[in-house]
Amino acid sequence: MLDDATTRSGGTATASPRATATQLAVPAPMPAPIPAPAGFTARCSRALLSPWSRLSLLVVLLAAAASSVLLFEPQKLLANGWPPHVEGSAAVVLFAVAYGLVTVAFVPRPLLNLAAGALFGSGWGIGVSLAGTVLGAGISFALGRLLGQDALRPLLRGRWLKAADGQFSRHGFRSMLAVRLFPGVPFWAANYAAAVSRMGYVPFLLATALGSIPNTAAYVVAGARASAPTSPAFLIALACIALPALAGVVVAWRKRHHLRGR
């Protein structure tokens, strides 16, 4: 009655406590949803992208490549002038691509360099061999860095392994340049050792291109002049092959105490 009278007289009515509580009531916050457990797809993705899974994939790829080389012997195809009925610049490009791919599969580069010299002569042979060398080294480095580095770096505990890793990581360009100039370390082994280290991609490729010139040129010239084994060019090429190998043996012998002391 009082409220009605106040309203009719033009006064200001005071809301009842119950109405005030109803107006000021704030809805309680909803509880945060509980995250659903990771699904089967997410778990499989993590497992497949783990370091050891990637390393296993690298091993399978390299094993398959090596098996293909043993079965099909692509180095013989290259030496006989593969691909057939292709001449000129197309043959050079295809040979360089094939060269790079088969070096990833552990085919020895000296055989390919001799074949390049026999097929294309000294000038084109050196160019195509260097292009294939850099291509094969780049593919091997990328595979090792992407699929093997995360799993293999924690295993570098031996004295020799630590010394090699430190040398490649701190002095990447000059270390790889020395490896390429003085033969002794297999091409594929140097590629994957560099990939596991912290060496940069550009220094690796640049050192490979520059350091491979003398040895590659010597083998290509030897292949180009193999029909004249008593010619001065052939004898000089043989000397250029033997002398760096001998120098590499001497350097390794002198460095053995330094590596053992680390």
C-alpha positions in Angstrom: 0.0 0.0 0.0 2.8 2.4 0.9 4.6 1.6 -2.3 1.5 2.2 -4.4 0.8 5.5 -2.6 4.3 6.7 -3.1 4.1 5.9 -6.8 0.8 7.7 -7.3 2.0 10.8 -5.5 5.0 11.2 -7.8 7.6 10.2 -5.2 10.5 7.9 -5.7 9.8 4.3 -4.7 12.5 2.3 -3.0 13.0 -1.2 -4.5 12.5 -4.1 -2.1 15.6 -6.0 -1.0 14.4 -9.1 -2.9 14.1 -7.2 -6.2 17.5 -5.6 -5.7 19.1 -8.9 -5.1 17.4 -10.3 -8.2 18.6 -7.4 -10.4 22.2 -7.5 -9.1 22.6 -11.3 -9.3 25.4 -12.2 -11.7 25.3 -15.6 -13.3 28.0 -18.0 -12.1 30.9 -18.5 -14.5 30.8 -21.8 -16.4 33.6 -24.2 -15.6 36.5 -24.3 -18.1 36.1 -27.2 -20.4 38.5 -30.1 -19.7 40.8 -30.5 -22.7 40.3 -33.7 -24.5 43.1 -36.1 -24.6 45.3 -36.1 -27.7 43.9 -38.2 -30.4 45.5 -41.1 -32.2 46.5 -38.9 -35.2 48.3 -36.4 -33.0 50.2 -39.2 -31.2 51.2 -40.8 -34.5 52.4 -37.5 -35.8 54.6 -36.9 -32.8 56.0 -40.4 -33.1 56.7 -40.0 -36.8 58.4 -36.7 -36.4 60.6 -37.8 -33.5 64.3 -37.7 -34.0 64.7 -41.4 -34.0 61.9 -41.9 -36.5 63.5 -39.5 -38.8 66.9 -41.2 -38.4 65.3 -44.5 -39.2 63.8 -43.0 -42.3 67.2 -41.8 -43.4 68.7 -45.2 -42.8 65.9 -46.8 -44.9 66.4 -44.3 -47.7 70.2 -44.8 -47.8 69.8 -48.6 -47.7 67.3 -48.5 -50.6 69.6 -46.3 -52.6 72.6 -48.5 -52.0 70.6 -51.6 -52.9 69.5 -49.9 -56.1 73.1 -49.2 -57.0 74.1 -52.8 -56.4 71.2 -54.1 -58.5 71.2 -51.7 -61.4 74.8 -50.4 -61.4 73.9 -46.9 -62.7 77.6 -46.0 -62.8 78.0 -48.3 -65.7 75.1 -46.6 -67.5 76.8 -43.2 -67.0 80.1 -44.6 -68.2 78.5 -45.9 -71.4 76.9 -42.6 -72.2 73.5 -42.6 -70.5 71.0 -41.4 -71.5 71.1 -42.8 -75.0 70.2 -40.6 -78.0 70.6 -37.4 -76.0 73.3 -35.0 -77.0 74.5 -31.5 -76.4 73.5 -29.5 -73.3 70.6 -31.8 -72.5 73.1 -34.7 -72.1 75.3 -32.5 -69.8 72.4 -31.5 -67.6 71.1 -35.1 -67.3 74.5 -36.5 -66.5 75.0 -33.9 -63.8 71.7 -34.7 -62.2 72.3 -38.4 -62.4 75.9 -37.9 -61.0 74.5 -36.0 -58.0 71.8 -38.7 -57.3 74.1 -41.7 -57.5 76.8 -40.1 -55.2 74.1 -39.9 -52.6 73.8 -43.7 -53.0 77.5 -44.1 -52.3 78.8 -44.5 -55.9 82.5 -43.5 -55.8 83.1 -40.1 -57.4 86.4 -41.1 -59.1 84.5 -43.5 -61.4 82.0 -40.9 -62.3 84.8 -38.3 -63.0 86.6 -40.7 -65.3 83.4 -41.4 -67.1 82.7 -37.6 -67.5 86.1 -37.1 -69.0 85.7 -40.0 -71.4 82.2 -38.8 -72.5 82.5 -35.0 -72.6 86.2 -34.3 -72.7 88.2 -32.2 -70.2 86.3 -28.9 -70.4 82.7 -30.0 -70.2 83.7 -33.0 -68.1 85.1 -30.8 -65.3 82.0 -28.6 -65.3 79.5 -31.5 -65.2 81.5 -33.3 -62.5 81.7 -30.3 -60.3 77.9 -29.6 -60.8 77.1 -33.2 -59.9 79.5 -33.1 -56.9 77.8 -30.0 -55.4 74.3 -31.3 -56.1 75.1 -34.7 -54.5 76.7 -33.0 -51.5 73.8 -30.6 -51.1 71.3 -33.5 -51.1 73.3 -35.5 -48.6 73.7 -32.6 -46.3 70.0 -31.7 -46.4 69.0 -35.3 -45.7 71.5 -35.6 -42.8 70.5 -32.2 -41.3 66.8 -32.8 -41.6 66.6 -36.5 -40.7 69.7 -37.3 -38.7 71.1 -34.4 -36.7 68.7 -34.3 -33.8 69.1 -38.0 -33.1 72.9 -38.3 -33.7 74.2 -35.2 -31.9 73.5 -36.6 -28.4 75.7 -39.6 -29.4 78.8 -37.6 -30.1 80.6 -38.6 -26.9 83.8 -40.3 -28.2 87.0 -38.3 -28.3 87.4 -38.5 -32.0 83.8 -37.7 -32.7 83.9 -34.7 -30.4 87.0 -33.5 -32.0 85.6 -33.8 -35.5 82.3 -32.2 -34.5 84.1 -29.3 -32.9 86.3 -28.7 -35.9 83.4 -28.7 -38.3 81.2 -26.6 -36.1 83.8 -23.9 -35.3 85.8 -23.9 -38.5 83.3 -25.2 -41.0 84.5 -23.7 -44.3 88.2 -24.3 -43.9 87.7 -27.8 -42.4 85.5 -28.9 -45.3 87.9 -27.2 -47.7 90.7 -29.3 -46.3 88.7 -32.5 -46.5 87.9 -31.9 -50.1 91.4 -30.9 -51.1 93.1 -33.9 -49.4 91.2 -37.1 -50.3 91.0 -39.8 -47.7 87.6 -39.2 -46.1 84.8 -40.8 -48.3 82.6 -38.2 -50.0 79.4 -39.4 -48.3 81.0 -39.7 -44.9 82.2 -36.0 -45.0 78.7 -34.9 -46.2 76.9 -36.6 -43.3 79.5 -35.6 -40.7 79.1 -32.0 -41.7 75.3 -32.3 -41.6 75.4 -33.6 -38.0 77.6 -30.8 -36.9 76.6 -27.1 -36.7 78.2 -26.1 -40.0 76.2 -23.8 -42.2 74.7 -24.8 -45.5 76.4 -22.1 -47.6 80.0 -22.6 -46.2 79.6 -26.3 -46.8 78.5 -26.0 -50.4 81.1 -23.3 -51.1 84.0 -25.3 -49.6 82.8 -28.4 -51.5 82.8 -26.6 -54.8 86.2 -25.0 -54.3 87.9 -27.9 -52.7 86.7 -30.4 -55.2 88.2 -28.7 -58.2 91.8 -30.0 -58.2 90.9 -33.7 -57.6 87.9 -33.6 -59.9 89.9 -32.0 -62.7 92.7 -34.6 -62.3 90.3 -37.5 -62.7 88.4 -35.9 -65.6 91.6 -35.2 -67.5 92.8 -38.8 -66.8 89.5 -40.1 -68.2 89.7 -37.8 -71.2 93.3 -38.9 -72.0 93.0 -42.6 -71.0 93.5 -43.6 -74.6 97.0 -42.1 -74.5 98.4 -43.3 -71.2 101.9 -42.0 -72.1 100.8 -38.5 -72.9 102.0 -35.6 -70.7 98.4 -34.6 -69.8 97.6 -38.1 -68.6 100.9 -38.4 -66.5 100.3 -34.9 -65.0 96.7 -35.9 -64.1 98.0 -39.1 -62.4 100.5 -37.0 -60.4 97.8 -34.6 -59.4 95.8 -37.5 -58.1 98.6 -39.1 -56.2 100.2 -36.0 -54.6 97.1 -34.8 -52.7 96.4 -38.3 -51.5 100.0 -38.5 -50.2 99.7 -35.0 -48.6 96.4 -36.1 -46.9 98.2 -39.1 -45.4 101.0 -36.9 -44.1 98.6 -34.3 -42.6 96.5 -37.0 -40.9 99.7 -38.6 -39.5 100.9 -35.2 -38.0 97.4 -34.4 -36.6 96.9 -37.7 -34.9 98.5 -36.6 -31.6 96.5 -33.4 -31.6 93.2 -35.3 -32.0 94.1 -37.8 -29.3 94.9 -35.1 -26.8 91.4 -33.7 -26.9 
